[in-house]
């Protein structure tokens, strides 16, 4: 991680937040904002060639 200090700092911050109970709930906020259910990561991988190509490598 020394090559990416900003990522390491972000992961440390997330660890602290999650350790204190943050990000623990599930909401419907994204669905409400979109007006439809959110797509899944699987859907993105299967339907977007720019994503699918690196994922298959």
mmCIF file as Biopython writes it, N, C-alpha, C and O atoms, coordinates in Angstrom:
data_model
#
loop_
_atom_site.group_PDB
_atom_site.id
_atom_site.type_symbol
_atom_site.label_atom_id
_atom_site.label_alt_id
_atom_site.label_comp_id
_atom_site.label_asym_id
_atom_site.label_entity_id
_atom_site.label_seq_id
_atom_site.pdbx_PDB_ins_code
_atom_site.Cartn_x
_atom_site.Cartn_y
_atom_site.Cartn_z
_atom_site.occupancy
_atom_site.B_iso_or_equiv
_atom_site.auth_seq_id
_atom_site.auth_asym_id
_atom_site.pdbx_PDB_model_num
ATOM 1   N N  . UNK A ? 1  ? 0.808   -1.206  0.000   1.0 0.0 1  A 1 
ATOM 2   C CA . UNK A ? 1  ? 0.000   0.000   0.000   1.0 0.0 1  A 1 
ATOM 3   C C  . UNK A ? 1  ? 0.847   1.264   0.000   1.0 0.0 1  A 1 
ATOM 4   O O  . UNK A ? 1  ? 0.314   2.359   -0.177  1.0 0.0 1  A 1 
ATOM 5   N N  . UNK A ? 2  ? 2.153   1.135   0.195   1.0 0.0 2  A 1 
ATOM 6   C CA . UNK A ? 2  ? 2.988   2.334   0.244   1.0 0.0 2  A 1 
ATOM 7   C C  . UNK A ? 2  ? 2.980   3.092   -1.079  1.0 0.0 2  A 1 
ATOM 8   O O  . UNK A ? 2  ? 3.219   4.299   -1.100  1.0 0.0 2  A 1 
ATOM 9   N N  . UNK A ? 3  ? 2.708   2.401   -2.179  1.0 0.0 3  A 1 
ATOM 10  C CA . UNK A ? 3  ? 2.633   3.065   -3.476  1.0 0.0 3  A 1 
ATOM 11  C C  . UNK A ? 3  ? 1.346   3.872   -3.634  1.0 0.0 3  A 1 
ATOM 12  O O  . UNK A ? 3  ? 1.254   4.735   -4.506  1.0 0.0 3  A 1 
ATOM 13  N N  . UNK A ? 4  ? 0.362   3.592   -2.795  1.0 0.0 4  A 1 
ATOM 14  C CA . UNK A ? 4  ? -0.946  4.251   -2.884  1.0 0.0 4  A 1 
ATOM 15  C C  . UNK A ? 4  ? -1.368  4.758   -1.509  1.0 0.0 4  A 1 
ATOM 16  O O  . UNK A ? 4  ? -2.311  4.220   -0.930  1.0 0.0 4  A 1 
ATOM 17  N N  . UNK A ? 5  ? -0.707  5.763   -0.976  1.0 0.0 5  A 1 
ATOM 18  C CA . UNK A ? 5  ? -1.021  6.211   0.386   1.0 0.0 5  A 1 
ATOM 19  C C  . UNK A ? 5  ? -2.452  6.723   0.547   1.0 0.0 5  A 1 
ATOM 20  O O  . UNK A ? 5  ? -3.039  6.576   1.619   1.0 0.0 5  A 1 
ATOM 21  N N  . UNK A ? 6  ? -3.021  7.319   -0.501  1.0 0.0 6  A 1 
ATOM 22  C CA . UNK A ? 6  ? -4.394  7.809   -0.403  1.0 0.0 6  A 1 
ATOM 23  C C  . UNK A ? 6  ? -5.379  6.659   -0.232  1.0 0.0 6  A 1 
ATOM 24  O O  . UNK A ? 6  ? -6.371  6.797   0.483   1.0 0.0 6  A 1 
ATOM 25  N N  . UNK A ? 7  ? -5.120  5.532   -0.875  1.0 0.0 7  A 1 
ATOM 26  C CA . UNK A ? 7  ? -5.996  4.362   -0.724  1.0 0.0 7  A 1 
ATOM 27  C C  . UNK A ? 7  ? -5.845  3.779   0.675   1.0 0.0 7  A 1 
ATOM 28  O O  . UNK A ? 7  ? -6.833  3.406   1.309   1.0 0.0 7  A 1 
ATOM 29  N N  . UNK A ? 8  ? -4.607  3.701   1.155   1.0 0.0 8  A 1 
ATOM 30  C CA . UNK A ? 8  ? -4.371  3.177   2.502   1.0 0.0 8  A 1 
ATOM 31  C C  . UNK A ? 8  ? -5.078  4.040   3.537   1.0 0.0 8  A 1 
ATOM 32  O O  . UNK A ? 8  ? -5.682  3.511   4.471   1.0 0.0 8  A 1 
ATOM 33  N N  . UNK A ? 9  ? -5.014  5.351   3.388   1.0 0.0 9  A 1 
ATOM 34  C CA . UNK A ? 9  ? -5.685  6.258   4.329   1.0 0.0 9  A 1 
ATOM 35  C C  . UNK A ? 9  ? -7.189  6.086   4.259   1.0 0.0 9  A 1 
ATOM 36  O O  . UNK A ? 9  ? -7.865  6.102   5.288   1.0 0.0 9  A 1 
ATOM 37  N N  . UNK A ? 10 ? -7.716  5.924   3.067   1.0 0.0 10 A 1 
ATOM 38  C CA . UNK A ? 10 ? -9.157  5.712   2.899   1.0 0.0 10 A 1 
ATOM 39  C C  . UNK A ? 10 ? -9.592  4.416   3.590   1.0 0.0 10 A 1 
ATOM 40  O O  . UNK A ? 10 ? -10.608 4.396   4.285   1.0 0.0 10 A 1 
ATOM 41  N N  . UNK A ? 11 ? -8.834  3.345   3.404   1.0 0.0 11 A 1 
ATOM 42  C CA . UNK A ? 11 ? -9.177  2.069   4.034   1.0 0.0 11 A 1 
ATOM 43  C C  . UNK A ? 11 ? -9.114  2.162   5.552   1.0 0.0 11 A 1 
ATOM 44  O O  . UNK A ? 11 ? -9.942  1.570   6.246   1.0 0.0 11 A 1 
ATOM 45  N N  . UNK A ? 12 ? -8.137  2.900   6.072   1.0 0.0 12 A 1 
ATOM 46  C CA . UNK A ? 12 ? -8.063  3.082   7.533   1.0 0.0 12 A 1 
ATOM 47  C C  . UNK A ? 12 ? -9.281  3.838   8.041   1.0 0.0 12 A 1 
ATOM 48  O O  . UNK A ? 12 ? -9.840  3.497   9.083   1.0 0.0 12 A 1 
ATOM 49  N N  . UNK A ? 13 ? -9.689  4.859   7.308   1.0 0.0 13 A 1 
ATOM 50  C CA . UNK A ? 13 ? -10.869 5.632   7.704   1.0 0.0 13 A 1 
ATOM 51  C C  . UNK A ? 13 ? -12.121 4.758   7.671   1.0 0.0 13 A 1 
ATOM 52  O O  . UNK A ? 13 ? -12.923 4.785   8.603   1.0 0.0 13 A 1 
ATOM 53  N N  . UNK A ? 14 ? -12.287 3.989   6.606   1.0 0.0 14 A 1 
ATOM 54  C CA . UNK A ? 14 ? -13.443 3.092   6.520   1.0 0.0 14 A 1 
ATOM 55  C C  . UNK A ? 14 ? -13.445 2.082   7.660   1.0 0.0 14 A 1 
ATOM 56  O O  . UNK A ? 14 ? -14.496 1.787   8.229   1.0 0.0 14 A 1 
ATOM 57  N N  . UNK A ? 15 ? -12.279 1.555   7.992   1.0 0.0 15 A 1 
ATOM 58  C CA . UNK A ? 15 ? -12.172 0.587   9.085   1.0 0.0 15 A 1 
ATOM 59  C C  . UNK A ? 15 ? -12.635 1.214   10.395  1.0 0.0 15 A 1 
ATOM 60  O O  . UNK A ? 15 ? -13.358 0.586   11.167  1.0 0.0 15 A 1 
ATOM 61  N N  . UNK A ? 16 ? -12.219 2.448   10.643  1.0 0.0 16 A 1 
ATOM 62  C CA . UNK A ? 16 ? -12.651 3.138   11.870  1.0 0.0 16 A 1 
ATOM 63  C C  . UNK A ? 16 ? -14.157 3.342   11.882  1.0 0.0 16 A 1 
ATOM 64  O O  . UNK A ? 16 ? -14.813 3.089   12.893  1.0 0.0 16 A 1 
ATOM 65  N N  . UNK A ? 17 ? -14.710 3.801   10.759  1.0 0.0 17 A 1 
ATOM 66  C CA . UNK A ? 17 ? -16.157 4.059   10.680  1.0 0.0 17 A 1 
ATOM 67  C C  . UNK A ? 17 ? -16.943 2.772   10.888  1.0 0.0 17 A 1 
ATOM 68  O O  . UNK A ? 17 ? -17.894 2.747   11.670  1.0 0.0 17 A 1 
ATOM 69  N N  . UNK A ? 18 ? -16.561 1.718   10.206  1.0 0.0 18 A 1 
ATOM 70  C CA . UNK A ? 18 ? -17.255 0.440   10.329  1.0 0.0 18 A 1 
ATOM 71  C C  . UNK A ? 18 ? -17.096 -0.118  11.736  1.0 0.0 18 A 1 
ATOM 72  O O  . UNK A ? 18 ? -18.038 -0.689  12.285  1.0 0.0 18 A 1 
ATOM 73  N N  . UNK A ? 19 ? -15.908 0.042   12.329  1.0 0.0 19 A 1 
ATOM 74  C CA . UNK A ? 19 ? -15.665 -0.424  13.697  1.0 0.0 19 A 1 
ATOM 75  C C  . UNK A ? 19 ? -16.547 0.256   14.719  1.0 0.0 19 A 1 
ATOM 76  O O  . UNK A ? 19 ? -16.865 -0.328  15.755  1.0 0.0 19 A 1 
ATOM 77  N N  . UNK A ? 20 ? -16.948 1.493   14.435  1.0 0.0 20 A 1 
ATOM 78  C CA . UNK A ? 20 ? -17.843 2.224   15.341  1.0 0.0 20 A 1 
ATOM 79  C C  . UNK A ? 20 ? -19.316 1.991   15.007  1.0 0.0 20 A 1 
ATOM 80  O O  . UNK A ? 20 ? -20.198 2.618   15.594  1.0 0.0 20 A 1 
ATOM 81  N N  . UNK A ? 21 ? -19.575 1.088   14.064  1.0 0.0 21 A 1 
ATOM 82  C CA . UNK A ? 21 ? -20.962 0.765   13.737  1.0 0.0 21 A 1 
ATOM 83  C C  . UNK A ? 21 ? -21.510 1.527   12.550  1.0 0.0 21 A 1 
ATOM 84  O O  . UNK A ? 21 ? -22.695 1.406   12.241  1.0 0.0 21 A 1 
ATOM 85  N N  . UNK A ? 22 ? -20.686 2.303   11.878  1.0 0.0 22 A 1 
ATOM 86  C CA . UNK A ? 22 ? -21.156 3.034   10.710  1.0 0.0 22 A 1 
ATOM 87  C C  . UNK A ? 22 ? -21.369 2.098   9.535   1.0 0.0 22 A 1 
ATOM 88  O O  . UNK A ? 22 ? -20.821 0.996   9.504   1.0 0.0 22 A 1 
ATOM 89  N N  . UNK A ? 23 ? -22.143 2.525   8.594   1.0 0.0 23 A 1 
ATOM 90  C CA . UNK A ? 23 ? -22.461 1.751   7.394   1.0 0.0 23 A 1 
ATOM 91  C C  . UNK A ? 23 ? -23.147 0.429   7.732   1.0 0.0 23 A 1 
ATOM 92  O O  . UNK A ? 23 ? -23.066 -0.527  6.960   1.0 0.0 23 A 1 
ATOM 93  N N  . UNK A ? 24 ? -23.816 0.372   8.871   1.0 0.0 24 A 1 
ATOM 94  C CA . UNK A ? 24 ? -24.418 -0.874  9.315   1.0 0.0 24 A 1 
ATOM 95  C C  . UNK A ? 24 ? -25.836 -1.107  8.835   1.0 0.0 24 A 1 
ATOM 96  O O  . UNK A ? 24 ? -26.351 -2.218  8.957   1.0 0.0 24 A 1 
ATOM 97  N N  . UNK A ? 25 ? -26.466 -0.102  8.300   1.0 0.0 25 A 1 
ATOM 98  C CA . UNK A ? 25 ? -27.860 -0.260  7.931   1.0 0.0 25 A 1 
ATOM 99  C C  . UNK A ? 25 ? -28.065 -0.368  6.441   1.0 0.0 25 A 1 
ATOM 100 O O  . UNK A ? 25 ? -27.227 0.055   5.645   1.0 0.0 25 A 1 
ATOM 101 N N  . UNK A ? 26 ? -29.183 -0.934  6.082   1.0 0.0 26 A 1 
ATOM 102 C CA . UNK A ? 26 ? -29.578 -1.035  4.680   1.0 0.0 26 A 1 
ATOM 103 C C  . UNK A ? 26 ? -30.765 -0.104  4.494   1.0 0.0 26 A 1 
ATOM 104 O O  . UNK A ? 26 ? -31.720 -0.143  5.269   1.0 0.0 26 A 1 
ATOM 105 N N  . UNK A ? 27 ? -30.702 0.728   3.469   1.0 0.0 27 A 1 
ATOM 106 C CA . UNK A ? 27 ? -31.795 1.657   3.203   1.0 0.0 27 A 1 
ATOM 107 C C  . UNK A ? 27 ? -32.265 1.498   1.763   1.0 0.0 27 A 1 
ATOM 108 O O  . UNK A ? 27 ? -31.667 0.774   0.967   1.0 0.0 27 A 1 
ATOM 109 N N  . UNK A ? 28 ? -33.339 2.185   1.458   1.0 0.0 28 A 1 
ATOM 110 C CA . UNK A ? 28 ? -33.851 2.184   0.087   1.0 0.0 28 A 1 
ATOM 111 C C  . UNK A ? 28 ? -33.583 3.523   -0.592  1.0 0.0 28 A 1 
ATOM 112 O O  . UNK A ? 28 ? -34.224 3.853   -1.590  1.0 0.0 28 A 1 
ATOM 113 N N  . UNK A ? 29 ? -32.641 4.295   -0.057  1.0 0.0 29 A 1 
ATOM 114 C CA . UNK A ? 29 ? -32.387 5.630   -0.580  1.0 0.0 29 A 1 
ATOM 115 C C  . UNK A ? 29 ? -31.978 5.635   -2.049  1.0 0.0 29 A 1 
ATOM 116 O O  . UNK A ? 29 ? -32.468 6.462   -2.817  1.0 0.0 29 A 1 
ATOM 117 N N  . UNK A ? 30 ? -31.098 4.738   -2.452  1.0 0.0 30 A 1 
ATOM 118 C CA . UNK A ? 30 ? -30.662 4.710   -3.845  1.0 0.0 30 A 1 
ATOM 119 C C  . UNK A ? 30 ? -31.834 4.382   -4.763  1.0 0.0 30 A 1 
ATOM 120 O O  . UNK A ? 30 ? -32.005 5.014   -5.805  1.0 0.0 30 A 1 
ATOM 121 N N  . UNK A ? 31 ? -32.630 3.410   -4.383  1.0 0.0 31 A 1 
ATOM 122 C CA . UNK A ? 31 ? -33.799 3.052   -5.189  1.0 0.0 31 A 1 
ATOM 123 C C  . UNK A ? 31 ? -34.757 4.237   -5.286  1.0 0.0 31 A 1 
ATOM 124 O O  . UNK A ? 31 ? -35.326 4.493   -6.347  1.0 0.0 31 A 1 
ATOM 125 N N  . UNK A ? 32 ? -34.934 4.951   -4.190  1.0 0.0 32 A 1 
ATOM 126 C CA . UNK A ? 32 ? -35.809 6.121   -4.199  1.0 0.0 32 A 1 
ATOM 127 C C  . UNK A ? 32 ? -35.266 7.196   -5.138  1.0 0.0 32 A 1 
ATOM 128 O O  . UNK A ? 32 ? -36.021 7.791   -5.907  1.0 0.0 32 A 1 
ATOM 129 N N  . UNK A ? 33 ? -33.949 7.445   -5.075  1.0 0.0 33 A 1 
ATOM 130 C CA . UNK A ? 33 ? -33.345 8.450   -5.947  1.0 0.0 33 A 1 
ATOM 131 C C  . UNK A ? 33 ? -33.421 8.055   -7.418  1.0 0.0 33 A 1 
ATOM 132 O O  . UNK A ? 33 ? -33.682 8.892   -8.282  1.0 0.0 33 A 1 
ATOM 133 N N  . UNK A ? 34 ? -33.190 6.772   -7.694  1.0 0.0 34 A 1 
ATOM 134 C CA . UNK A ? 34 ? -33.204 6.298   -9.078  1.0 0.0 34 A 1 
ATOM 135 C C  . UNK A ? 34 ? -34.609 6.118   -9.629  1.0 0.0 34 A 1 
ATOM 136 O O  . UNK A ? 34 ? -34.832 6.236   -10.834 1.0 0.0 34 A 1 
ATOM 137 N N  . UNK A ? 35 ? -35.548 5.834   -8.750  1.0 0.0 35 A 1 
ATOM 138 C CA . UNK A ? 35 ? -36.906 5.536   -9.197  1.0 0.0 35 A 1 
ATOM 139 C C  . UNK A ? 35 ? -37.038 4.117   -9.714  1.0 0.0 35 A 1 
ATOM 140 O O  . UNK A ? 35 ? -38.019 3.780   -10.377 1.0 0.0 35 A 1 
ATOM 141 N N  . UNK A ? 36 ? -36.040 3.277   -9.410  1.0 0.0 36 A 1 
ATOM 142 C CA . UNK A ? 36 ? -36.032 1.871   -9.818  1.0 0.0 36 A 1 
ATOM 143 C C  . UNK A ? 36 ? -35.020 1.139   -8.946  1.0 0.0 36 A 1 
ATOM 144 O O  . UNK A ? 36 ? -34.190 1.777   -8.298  1.0 0.0 36 A 1 
ATOM 145 N N  . UNK A ? 37 ? -35.076 -0.185  -8.920  1.0 0.0 37 A 1 
ATOM 146 C CA . UNK A ? 37 ? -34.063 -0.927  -8.161  1.0 0.0 37 A 1 
ATOM 147 C C  . UNK A ? 37 ? -32.668 -0.707  -8.751  1.0 0.0 37 A 1 
ATOM 148 O O  . UNK A ? 37 ? -32.514 -0.544  -9.962  1.0 0.0 37 A 1 
ATOM 149 N N  . UNK A ? 38 ? -31.680 -0.705  -7.900  1.0 0.0 38 A 1 
ATOM 150 C CA . UNK A ? 38 ? -30.295 -0.547  -8.350  1.0 0.0 38 A 1 
ATOM 151 C C  . UNK A ? 38 ? -29.848 -1.794  -9.108  1.0 0.0 38 A 1 
ATOM 152 O O  . UNK A ? 38 ? -30.326 -2.898  -8.844  1.0 0.0 38 A 1 
ATOM 153 N N  . UNK A ? 39 ? -28.935 -1.606  -10.042 1.0 0.0 39 A 1 
ATOM 154 C CA . UNK A ? 39 ? -28.341 -2.734  -10.756 1.0 0.0 39 A 1 
ATOM 155 C C  . UNK A ? 39 ? -27.289 -3.374  -9.858  1.0 0.0 39 A 1 
ATOM 156 O O  . UNK A ? 39 ? -26.790 -2.748  -8.922  1.0 0.0 39 A 1 
ATOM 157 N N  . UNK A ? 40 ? -26.968 -4.599  -10.148 1.0 0.0 40 A 1 
ATOM 158 C CA . UNK A ? 40 ? -25.965 -5.307  -9.368  1.0 0.0 40 A 1 
ATOM 159 C C  . UNK A ? 40 ? -24.605 -5.230  -10.054 1.0 0.0 40 A 1 
ATOM 160 O O  . UNK A ? 40 ? -24.515 -4.866  -11.227 1.0 0.0 40 A 1 
ATOM 161 N N  . UNK A ? 41 ? -23.560 -5.570  -9.329  1.0 0.0 41 A 1 
ATOM 162 C CA . UNK A ? 41 ? -22.228 -5.652  -9.915  1.0 0.0 41 A 1 
ATOM 163 C C  . UNK A ? 41 ? -22.228 -6.716  -11.002 1.0 0.0 41 A 1 
ATOM 164 O O  . UNK A ? 41 ? -21.617 -6.530  -12.054 1.0 0.0 41 A 1 
ATOM 165 N N  . UNK A ? 42 ? -22.901 -7.818  -10.757 1.0 0.0 42 A 1 
ATOM 166 C CA . UNK A ? 42 ? -23.001 -8.879  -11.768 1.0 0.0 42 A 1 
ATOM 167 C C  . UNK A ? 42 ? -23.612 -8.337  -13.053 1.0 0.0 42 A 1 
ATOM 168 O O  . UNK A ? 42 ? -23.116 -8.626  -14.142 1.0 0.0 42 A 1 
ATOM 169 N N  . UNK A ? 43 ? -24.682 -7.556  -12.940 1.0 0.0 43 A 1 
ATOM 170 C CA . UNK A ? 43 ? -25.316 -6.968  -14.119 1.0 0.0 43 A 1 
ATOM 171 C C  . UNK A ? 43 ? -24.319 -6.105  -14.882 1.0 0.0 43 A 1 
ATOM 172 O O  . UNK A ? 43 ? -24.235 -6.195  -16.107 1.0 0.0 43 A 1 
ATOM 173 N N  . UNK A ? 44 ? -23.558 -5.266  -14.169 1.0 0.0 44 A 1 
ATOM 174 C CA . UNK A ? 44 ? -22.577 -4.398  -14.824 1.0 0.0 44 A 1 
ATOM 175 C C  . UNK A ? 44 ? -21.523 -5.219  -15.550 1.0 0.0 44 A 1 
ATOM 176 O O  . UNK A ? 44 ? -21.162 -4.905  -16.684 1.0 0.0 44 A 1 
ATOM 177 N N  . UNK A ? 45 ? -21.029 -6.267  -14.903 1.0 0.0 45 A 1 
ATOM 178 C CA . UNK A ? 45 ? -20.002 -7.100  -15.527 1.0 0.0 45 A 1 
ATOM 179 C C  . UNK A ? 45 ? -20.520 -7.805  -16.780 1.0 0.0 45 A 1 
ATOM 180 O O  . UNK A ? 45 ? -19.784 -7.990  -17.749 1.0 0.0 45 A 1 
ATOM 181 N N  . UNK A ? 46 ? -21.776 -8.189  -16.749 1.0 0.0 46 A 1 
ATOM 182 C CA . UNK A ? 46 ? -22.349 -8.917  -17.878 1.0 0.0 46 A 1 
ATOM 183 C C  . UNK A ? 46 ? -22.802 -8.010  -19.028 1.0 0.0 46 A 1 
ATOM 184 O O  . UNK A ? 46 ? -22.959 -8.471  -20.159 1.0 0.0 46 A 1 
ATOM 185 N N  . UNK A ? 47 ? -23.013 -6.713  -18.736 1.0 0.0 47 A 1 
ATOM 186 C CA . UNK A ? 47 ? -23.628 -5.843  -19.737 1.0 0.0 47 A 1 
ATOM 187 C C  . UNK A ? 47 ? -22.779 -4.686  -20.239 1.0 0.0 47 A 1 
ATOM 188 O O  . UNK A ? 47 ? -23.227 -3.946  -21.115 1.0 0.0 47 A 1 
ATOM 189 N N  . UNK A ? 48 ? -21.606 -4.507  -19.734 1.0 0.0 48 A 1 
ATOM 190 C CA . UNK A ? 48 ? -20.759 -3.403  -20.167 1.0 0.0 48 A 1 
ATOM 191 C C  . UNK A ? 48 ? -19.424 -3.936  -20.655 1.0 0.0 48 A 1 
ATOM 192 O O  . UNK A ? 48 ? -18.606 -4.378  -19.848 1.0 0.0 48 A 1 
ATOM 193 N N  . UNK A ? 49 ? -19.189 -3.902  -21.955 1.0 0.0 49 A 1 
ATOM 194 C CA . UNK A ? 49 ? -17.957 -4.461  -22.527 1.0 0.0 49 A 1 
ATOM 195 C C  . UNK A ? 49 ? -16.682 -3.854  -21.940 1.0 0.0 49 A 1 
ATOM 196 O O  . UNK A ? 49 ? -15.691 -4.567  -21.781 1.0 0.0 49 A 1 
ATOM 197 N N  . UNK A ? 50 ? -16.676 -2.565  -21.615 1.0 0.0 50 A 1 
ATOM 198 C CA . UNK A ? 50 ? -15.475 -1.937  -21.057 1.0 0.0 50 A 1 
ATOM 199 C C  . UNK A ? 50 ? -15.123 -2.529  -19.705 1.0 0.0 50 A 1 
ATOM 200 O O  . UNK A ? 50 ? -13.950 -2.570  -19.333 1.0 0.0 50 A 1 
ATOM 201 N N  . UNK A ? 51 ? -16.114 -2.984  -18.970 1.0 0.0 51 A 1 
ATOM 202 C CA . UNK A ? 51 ? -15.875 -3.619  -17.669 1.0 0.0 51 A 1 
ATOM 203 C C  . UNK A ? 51 ? -15.600 -5.094  -17.874 1.0 0.0 51 A 1 
ATOM 204 O O  . UNK A ? 51 ? -14.693 -5.650  -17.256 1.0 0.0 51 A 1 
ATOM 205 N N  . UNK A ? 52 ? -16.367 -5.726  -18.727 1.0 0.0 52 A 1 
ATOM 206 C CA . UNK A ? 52 ? -16.276 -7.171  -18.925 1.0 0.0 52 A 1 
ATOM 207 C C  . UNK A ? 52 ? -14.899 -7.594  -19.439 1.0 0.0 52 A 1 
ATOM 208 O O  . UNK A ? 52 ? -14.366 -8.613  -19.001 1.0 0.0 52 A 1 
ATOM 209 N N  . UNK A ? 53 ? -14.325 -6.832  -20.355 1.0 0.0 53 A 1 
ATOM 210 C CA . UNK A ? 53 ? -13.051 -7.211  -20.945 1.0 0.0 53 A 1 
ATOM 211 C C  . UNK A ? 53 ? -11.947 -7.334  -19.888 1.0 0.0 53 A 1 
ATOM 212 O O  . UNK A ? 53 ? -11.299 -8.380  -19.844 1.0 0.0 53 A 1 
ATOM 213 N N  . UNK A ? 54 ? -11.685 -6.318  -19.019 1.0 0.0 54 A 1 
ATOM 214 C CA . UNK A ? 54 ? -10.651 -6.488  -17.984 1.0 0.0 54 A 1 
ATOM 215 C C  . UNK A ? 54 ? -11.004 -7.573  -16.969 1.0 0.0 54 A 1 
ATOM 216 O O  . UNK A ? 54 ? -10.112 -8.250  -16.459 1.0 0.0 54 A 1 
ATOM 217 N N  . UNK A ? 55 ? -12.286 -7.748  -16.671 1.0 0.0 55 A 1 
ATOM 218 C CA . UNK A ? 55 ? -12.695 -8.745  -15.682 1.0 0.0 55 A 1 
ATOM 219 C C  . UNK A ? 55 ? -12.416 -10.157 -16.185 1.0 0.0 55 A 1 
ATOM 220 O O  . UNK A ? 55 ? -12.152 -11.058 -15.389 1.0 0.0 55 A 1 
ATOM 221 N N  . UNK A ? 56 ? -12.473 -10.353 -17.490 1.0 0.0 56 A 1 
ATOM 222 C CA . UNK A ? 56 ? -12.239 -11.690 -18.053 1.0 0.0 56 A 1 
ATOM 223 C C  . UNK A ? 56 ? -10.753 -12.018 -18.147 1.0 0.0 56 A 1 
ATOM 224 O O  . UNK A ? 56 ? -10.382 -13.185 -18.272 1.0 0.0 56 A 1 
ATOM 225 N N  . UNK A ? 57 ? -9.910  -11.008 -18.089 1.0 0.0 57 A 1 
ATOM 226 C CA . UNK A ? 57 ? -8.455  -11.223 -18.238 1.0 0.0 57 A 1 
ATOM 227 C C  . UNK A ? 57 ? -7.826  -11.876 -17.022 1.0 0.0 57 A 1 
ATOM 228 O O  . UNK A ? 57 ? -6.619  -12.117 -17.005 1.0 0.0 57 A 1 
#
